Amino acid sequence: MQRAAAAATDRLGLPRLLARALFALACAISISAFAKPASAGEGAGSSATPSAGAPPTGATVEASAELSTYADTDNVTVVAPNARAGIRDDAEGWAVGARYLVDVVSAASVDIVSTASSRWREIRHAVSIDGAYGPGDLRGAGSASVSVEPDYLSISGGLSPSWKLDDDHVTLAVSYALGHDTIGRAGTPFSVFHRTLVRHQMAAGASFVLSPSSVLWLGADVVVERGDQSKPYRYVPMFDAQVAPQVPPGAHVALVNALRRDERPLEQLPTERERYAATGRWLHRSRWATLRIEERLYMDSWGQLATTTEGRYAMDLSERTTLSPDVRLHLQSGASFWQRAPTVTETDGAVMIPRLRTGDRELGPLAILTVGMDLRVALTQRLAAVRTAFVVRAAGMHTSFIDALFISQRQAIFTAMAFEGAFQ
């Protein structure tokens, strides 16, 4: 859901979010086997002859198809079909998979309107592969992806080894991912104009089995970015110092155009950024439900601070049906150079424009509340040789922009429908 929302509000943010999502996927492959609490039936004796209730053995082929949509009150829509296929063998300890995704974005947001531009449409294609191997205590995972837009090319890859300790009660994992993005302008070859962004992402964490029904995960990650991330389409309105106080949060386009100066330079962000985050996640399995609580603290060298709190409660309504409501609250401060109404200075007739300037309200102070629900219905028995399921998700998001131009809030709706299948 976050990926689709970000795609809608920031046309250059899609590849970056995809790279992070794939990196997280590589980590998840490494530790997922230790994050799931044991069921009441595990550990029971078995006979030499498989019984009717025993799970099938051997490799499992998995496939899924999903269609997600996003729409918000800022006149942005996203339609994103994707498909994934993979094969794994839990007994042998290996897994491989691939995914193909398409984003179709259509926008006539207030930022586009403020520059007297018409609605734009864009399509992004993304392909990724991932794999993992480790039948013993040491396990390795890796992923690679390519994302292509008319004005953006992103290539990334990562590795994530993990180790089981203390009779599988503790799992340590480290990860490294490298991303290389080429930023351009639509209709202009990269050979004529382009910028590059290189990203190094390092992470370390550990999961602890606290009891047969509880797991705790603690982790930290560091991201080092080098390159100019400034949007080549974003022009920033400038104001005189004595006029800026007259520009209120959420000021309408007409008021901004009436008060701003003629200068409207392109956005310019710092060319270096370091991001730091720490995450704690606790999962507890009761007789018929799983509770998941997560907290993430974030800071970066641009002066932003953030906290993200999330809770999810997956309830087994029946043997085949699971309902999972969730809620997420994200709070962040603005970057150190954030100004709602950037001001210029004049010295001896020369106009001095701020060296760092942005109109990206996502870099300002904001709050996002997300409330959603998943419904998963298994169409076959859990231990059948052929297993299928249908998943539906719906979520609503409310964003409050505390100190930004043009809009002070945004509402959005995200929906997704997926079909999953597996056979052995």
RAQUI-V592233 format. One record per backbone hydrogen bond with DSSP energy under -0.5 kcal/mol. NH is the residue of the N-H (numbers start at 1). CO is the residue of the C=O. Records with the same first field share a line. If there is no record, write none. Layout:
NH: CO + CO
//
This chain:
5: 1
6: 2
7: 3
8: 4
9: 5
10: 6
13: 10
14: 10
17: 13
18: 14
19: 15
20: 16
21: 17
22: 18
23: 19
24: 20
25: 21
26: 22
27: 23
28: 24
29: 25
30: 26
31: 27
32: 28
34: 31
35: 31 + 32
36: 32
37: 35
38: 212
42: 39
44: 41
50: 48
54: 51
60: 88
61: 423
62: 86
63: 421
64: 84
65: 419
66: 82
67: 417
68: 80
69: 415
70: 78
71: 413
72: 76
73: 411
75: 72
76: 72
77: 106
78: 70
79: 104
80: 68
82: 66
83: 100
84: 64
85: 98
86: 62
87: 96
88: 60
89: 94
93: 89
94: 89
95: 132
96: 87
97: 130
98: 85
99: 128
100: 83
101: 126
102: 81
103: 124
104: 79
105: 103 + 122
106: 77
107: 120
108: 75
113: 109
114: 110
115: 111 + 112
116: 113
117: 112
120: 107
122: 105
124: 103
125: 148
126: 101
127: 146
128: 99
129: 144
130: 97
131: 142
132: 95
133: 140
134: 93
136: 138
139: 162
140: 133
141: 160
142: 131
143: 158
144: 129
145: 156
146: 127
147: 154
148: 125
149: 152
152: 149
153: 182
154: 147
155: 180
156: 145
157: 178
158: 143
159: 176
160: 141
162: 139
163: 172
164: 137
165: 170
169: 165 + 166
170: 165
171: 207
172: 163
173: 205
174: 161
175: 203
176: 159
177: 201
178: 157
179: 199
180: 155
181: 197
182: 153
183: 181 + 195
184: 151
188: 185
192: 189
193: 189
195: 183
197: 181
198: 226
199: 179
200: 224
201: 177
202: 200 + 222
203: 175
204: 220
205: 173
206: 218
207: 171
208: 216
209: 169
210: 208 + 214
211: 214
214: 211
215: 283
216: 208
217: 281
218: 206
219: 279
220: 204
221: 277
222: 202
223: 275
224: 200
225: 223 + 273
226: 198
227: 271
228: 196
229: 227 + 270
234: 231
235: 233
236: 265
237: 235
238: 263
239: 342
241: 344
243: 240
244: 240
245: 241
246: 243
247: 244
248: 246
250: 404
251: 248
256: 252
257: 253
258: 254
259: 255
260: 256
261: 238
267: 231 + 234
268: 357
273: 225
275: 223
276: 299
277: 221
278: 297
279: 219
280: 295
281: 217
282: 293
283: 215
284: 291
285: 213
286: 284 + 289
290: 314
291: 284
292: 312
293: 282
294: 310
295: 280
296: 308
297: 278
298: 306
299: 276
300: 304
301: 274
303: 300
306: 298
307: 331
308: 296
309: 329
310: 294
311: 327
312: 292
313: 325
314: 290
315: 313 + 323
316: 288
317: 315 + 321
318: 321
322: 376
323: 315
324: 374
325: 313
326: 372
327: 311
328: 370
329: 309
330: 368
331: 307
332: 366
333: 305
335: 363
336: 302
338: 335
344: 239
345: 352
347: 350
350: 347
352: 345 + 350
353: 351
357: 268
361: 359
363: 360
364: 361
366: 332
367: 400
368: 330
369: 398
370: 328 + 368
371: 396
372: 326
373: 394
374: 324
375: 392
376: 322
377: 375 + 390
378: 320 + 376
379: 388
380: 388
384: 381
387: 385 + 422
389: 420
390: 377
391: 418
392: 375
393: 416
394: 373
395: 414
396: 371
397: 412
398: 369
399: 410
400: 367
401: 399 + 408
402: 365 + 400
403: 365
406: 251
407: 405
410: 399
412: 397
413: 71
414: 395
415: 69
416: 393
417: 67
418: 391
419: 65
420: 389
421: 63
422: 387
423: 61
424: 385
//
